[in-house]
Amino acid sequence: MKYALLAFLSICAGTAGAQQWRAALPVDSSSGKVLYKGTVDTPGATAEQLFKRAKSYAHVATQAPMIEEATNVVSGPAEKPLKGRILRYEVYIKVRPGGYSYELSDFQNKTMAVQYANGVGGLSSAPGGQAPIERVLNNPDGYRKGKPTAALLSYQQQVAEAAQQAVADLNRAMGAR
């Protein structure tokens, strides 16, 4: 019984700790996922000018841009490098006269391929994996006594910095001041 109580308490402490990252990253209240979004006014810019800028940005920043001329929407997957990982996310830009709105969503932690000794004098590669960053941030292995480990805090900071840089890059490309 004593061990069951200890197990229950450690799970509760881990769950409480696993929610701490939500205070440091913007979280969509309906999905519980990390979401960077905003609406930016660009006085004097026409919808045509902004849409051209959005398309230009998407061709540089995303791997497979989706351009919807009828709705003035540009979207696509993008990536930012982290230490030993890649942060993958979706970009969505909706243009309107005099401004635009954006969302960076569906953040994924993508690990890089790993090389290892194959036992016969050479190297082999194992493919990298991909998982929602919320899964990484909520992983109990990232917490000790209910507190995030230094490695998890470093990862959280890298995610925040990469996402903020992506927003800054987008706003610069769109001509926001």
C-alpha positions as a Markdown table, in Angstrom:
| # | Residue | x | y | z |
|---|---|---|---|---|
| 1 | Met | 0.0 | 0.0 | 0.0 |
| 2 | Lys | 2.8 | 2.4 | 0.9 |
| 3 | Tyr | 4.4 | 1.8 | -2.6 |
| 4 | Ala | 1.1 | 2.4 | -4.4 |
| 5 | Leu | 0.7 | 5.7 | -2.5 |
| 6 | Leu | 4.3 | 6.7 | -3.4 |
| 7 | Ala | 3.7 | 5.8 | -7.1 |
| 8 | Phe | 0.5 | 7.9 | -7.1 |
| 9 | Leu | 2.2 | 10.9 | -5.5 |
| 10 | Ser | 5.1 | 10.8 | -8.0 |
| 11 | Ile | 2.7 | 10.6 | -10.9 |
| 12 | Cys | 0.8 | 13.6 | -9.6 |
| 13 | Ala | 4.0 | 15.6 | -9.1 |
| 14 | Gly | 5.1 | 14.7 | -12.6 |
| 15 | Thr | 1.8 | 15.8 | -14.0 |
| 16 | Ala | 1.9 | 19.1 | -12.2 |
| 17 | Gly | 5.5 | 19.6 | -13.4 |
| 18 | Ala | 4.6 | 18.7 | -16.9 |
| 19 | Gln | 2.2 | 21.5 | -17.1 |
| 20 | Gln | 4.8 | 24.2 | -16.2 |
| 21 | Trp | 5.9 | 24.7 | -19.8 |
| 22 | Arg | 2.4 | 26.1 | -20.6 |
| 23 | Ala | 3.3 | 29.3 | -18.8 |
| 24 | Ala | 6.4 | 29.8 | -21.0 |
| 25 | Leu | 4.9 | 29.1 | -24.4 |
| 26 | Pro | 1.6 | 30.4 | -26.0 |
| 27 | Val | -1.0 | 27.6 | -25.9 |
| 28 | Asp | -4.3 | 27.5 | -27.8 |
| 29 | Ser | -7.0 | 27.1 | -25.2 |
| 30 | Ser | -9.2 | 24.9 | -27.4 |
| 31 | Ser | -6.5 | 22.4 | -28.6 |
| 32 | Gly | -3.9 | 22.6 | -25.8 |
| 33 | Lys | -1.2 | 22.9 | -28.4 |
| 34 | Val | 1.5 | 25.6 | -28.8 |
| 35 | Leu | 0.3 | 28.3 | -31.1 |
| 36 | Tyr | 1.9 | 31.6 | -32.1 |
| 37 | Lys | -0.6 | 33.9 | -33.8 |
| 38 | Gly | -1.1 | 37.6 | -34.5 |
| 39 | Thr | -2.7 | 40.2 | -36.6 |
| 40 | Val | -0.5 | 42.9 | -38.0 |
| 41 | Asp | -1.5 | 46.2 | -39.6 |
| 42 | Thr | 0.7 | 47.5 | -42.4 |
| 43 | Pro | -0.7 | 50.9 | -43.2 |
| 44 | Gly | -0.5 | 51.9 | -46.8 |
| 45 | Ala | 0.0 | 48.4 | -48.1 |
| 46 | Thr | -2.5 | 46.9 | -50.5 |
| 47 | Ala | -3.8 | 43.4 | -50.3 |
| 48 | Glu | -2.0 | 42.7 | -53.6 |
| 49 | Gln | 1.3 | 43.9 | -52.3 |
| 50 | Leu | 1.0 | 41.9 | -49.1 |
| 51 | Phe | -0.1 | 38.8 | -50.9 |
| 52 | Lys | 3.0 | 39.1 | -53.2 |
| 53 | Arg | 5.2 | 39.4 | -50.1 |
| 54 | Ala | 3.5 | 36.4 | -48.5 |
| 55 | Lys | 4.1 | 34.3 | -51.6 |
| 56 | Ser | 7.7 | 35.4 | -51.7 |
| 57 | Tyr | 8.2 | 34.5 | -48.0 |
| 58 | Ala | 6.5 | 31.1 | -48.4 |
| 59 | His | 8.7 | 30.2 | -51.3 |
| 60 | Val | 11.8 | 30.8 | -49.2 |
| 61 | Ala | 10.6 | 29.7 | -45.7 |
| 62 | Thr | 8.4 | 26.7 | -46.4 |
| 63 | Gln | 9.1 | 23.4 | -48.1 |
| 64 | Ala | 5.8 | 23.1 | -50.1 |
| 65 | Pro | 3.8 | 26.3 | -50.1 |
| 66 | Met | 0.1 | 26.2 | -50.7 |
| 67 | Ile | -1.1 | 29.4 | -52.4 |
| 68 | Glu | -4.8 | 30.1 | -52.5 |
| 69 | Glu | -5.3 | 33.2 | -54.7 |
| 70 | Ala | -9.1 | 33.3 | -54.2 |
| 71 | Thr | -8.8 | 33.6 | -50.4 |
| 72 | Asn | -5.5 | 35.4 | -50.1 |
| 73 | Val | -4.1 | 32.6 | -48.0 |
| 74 | Val | -0.5 | 31.3 | -48.1 |
| 75 | Ser | 0.5 | 28.3 | -46.0 |
| 76 | Gly | 3.0 | 25.5 | -45.7 |
| 77 | Pro | 5.4 | 23.5 | -43.6 |
| 78 | Ala | 8.5 | 25.1 | -42.3 |
| 79 | Glu | 11.5 | 24.1 | -40.2 |
| 80 | Lys | 14.0 | 25.8 | -37.8 |
| 81 | Pro | 17.1 | 24.0 | -36.6 |
| 82 | Leu | 17.6 | 23.4 | -32.9 |
| 83 | Lys | 20.6 | 21.7 | -31.1 |
| 84 | Gly | 20.5 | 18.2 | -32.5 |
| 85 | Arg | 16.9 | 18.5 | -33.6 |
| 86 | Ile | 14.6 | 20.3 | -36.0 |
| 87 | Leu | 11.5 | 22.2 | -35.0 |
| 88 | Arg | 8.9 | 21.6 | -37.7 |
| 89 | Tyr | 5.7 | 23.7 | -37.9 |
| 90 | Glu | 3.0 | 24.9 | -40.1 |
| 91 | Val | 2.8 | 28.5 | -41.3 |
| 92 | Tyr | -0.6 | 30.1 | -42.2 |
| 93 | Ile | -0.8 | 33.7 | -43.5 |
| 94 | Lys | -4.1 | 35.4 | -44.4 |
| 95 | Val | -3.8 | 38.7 | -46.2 |
| 96 | Arg | -6.3 | 41.6 | -46.1 |
| 97 | Pro | -6.0 | 45.2 | -47.3 |
| 98 | Gly | -3.7 | 47.0 | -44.9 |
| 99 | Gly | -2.6 | 44.0 | -42.9 |
| 100 | Tyr | -2.4 | 40.3 | -42.4 |
| 101 | Ser | -2.9 | 37.6 | -39.8 |
| 102 | Tyr | -0.6 | 34.7 | -39.2 |
| 103 | Glu | -0.4 | 31.4 | -37.3 |
| 104 | Leu | 2.5 | 29.1 | -36.5 |
| 105 | Ser | 1.0 | 25.8 | -35.4 |
| 106 | Asp | 1.4 | 22.0 | -35.3 |
| 107 | Phe | 4.9 | 22.2 | -33.9 |
| 108 | Gln | 6.8 | 18.9 | -34.2 |
| 109 | Asn | 10.0 | 17.8 | -32.6 |
| 110 | Lys | 12.0 | 16.1 | -35.4 |
| 111 | Thr | 15.1 | 14.2 | -34.3 |
| 112 | Met | 17.9 | 13.9 | -36.8 |
| 113 | Ala | 19.2 | 10.6 | -38.2 |
| 114 | Val | 21.7 | 9.0 | -35.9 |
| 115 | Gln | 24.9 | 7.2 | -37.0 |
| 116 | Tyr | 26.1 | 4.3 | -34.9 |
| 117 | Ala | 28.8 | 1.6 | -35.2 |
| 118 | Asn | 27.2 | -1.4 | -36.9 |
| 119 | Gly | 29.6 | -4.0 | -35.3 |
| 120 | Val | 31.3 | -4.9 | -38.6 |
| 121 | Gly | 33.7 | -1.9 | -38.8 |
| 122 | Gly | 31.3 | 0.6 | -40.4 |
| 123 | Leu | 28.6 | 3.1 | -39.6 |
| 124 | Ser | 24.9 | 2.6 | -40.0 |
| 125 | Ser | 22.2 | 5.2 | -39.8 |
| 126 | Ala | 18.9 | 5.1 | -37.9 |
| 127 | Pro | 16.2 | 7.4 | -39.1 |
| 128 | Gly | 15.1 | 10.3 | -37.0 |
| 129 | Gly | 11.6 | 10.4 | -35.5 |
| 130 | Gln | 9.0 | 13.1 | -35.2 |
| 131 | Ala | 6.5 | 13.9 | -32.4 |
| 132 | Pro | 4.4 | 16.8 | -31.3 |
| 133 | Ile | 6.4 | 19.1 | -29.0 |
| 134 | Glu | 3.7 | 18.8 | -26.4 |
| 135 | Arg | 4.6 | 15.1 | -26.1 |
| 136 | Val | 8.3 | 16.0 | -25.5 |
| 137 | Leu | 7.4 | 18.8 | -23.0 |
| 138 | Asn | 5.0 | 16.5 | -21.1 |
| 139 | Asn | 7.4 | 13.5 | -21.1 |
| 140 | Pro | 7.8 | 12.4 | -17.4 |
| 141 | Asp | 11.5 | 11.7 | -18.2 |
| 142 | Gly | 12.0 | 15.5 | -18.5 |
| 143 | Tyr | 11.1 | 16.0 | -14.8 |
| 144 | Arg | 12.7 | 15.3 | -11.5 |
| 145 | Lys | 10.7 | 15.7 | -8.3 |
| 146 | Gly | 8.1 | 17.6 | -10.3 |
| 147 | Lys | 10.5 | 20.1 | -11.7 |
| 148 | Pro | 11.8 | 20.3 | -15.3 |
| 149 | Thr | 15.3 | 19.1 | -15.9 |
| 150 | Ala | 18.0 | 21.5 | -17.3 |
| 151 | Ala | 17.8 | 19.6 | -20.6 |
| 152 | Leu | 14.0 | 20.2 | -20.8 |
| 153 | Leu | 14.3 | 23.8 | -19.9 |
| 154 | Ser | 17.0 | 24.2 | -22.6 |
| 155 | Tyr | 14.7 | 22.6 | -25.1 |
| 156 | Gln | 11.8 | 24.8 | -24.1 |
| 157 | Gln | 14.0 | 27.9 | -24.5 |
| 158 | Gln | 15.2 | 26.7 | -27.9 |
| 159 | Val | 11.6 | 26.2 | -29.1 |
| 160 | Ala | 10.5 | 29.6 | -27.9 |
| 161 | Glu | 13.5 | 31.3 | -29.5 |
| 162 | Ala | 13.1 | 29.5 | -32.8 |
| 163 | Ala | 9.4 | 30.3 | -32.9 |
| 164 | Gln | 9.9 | 33.9 | -32.0 |
| 165 | Gln | 12.6 | 34.1 | -34.7 |
| 166 | Ala | 10.2 | 32.6 | -37.2 |
| 167 | Val | 7.6 | 35.3 | -36.3 |
| 168 | Ala | 10.2 | 38.0 | -36.7 |
| 169 | Asp | 11.3 | 36.6 | -40.1 |
| 170 | Leu | 7.7 | 36.5 | -41.3 |
| 171 | Asn | 7.0 | 40.1 | -40.1 |
| 172 | Arg | 10.2 | 41.4 | -41.7 |
| 173 | Ala | 9.3 | 39.7 | -45.0 |
| 174 | Met | 5.8 | 41.1 | -44.9 |
| 175 | Gly | 7.1 | 44.7 | -44.3 |
| 176 | Ala | 5.8 | 45.1 | -40.7 |
| 177 | Arg | 7.4 | 47.8 | -38.6 |
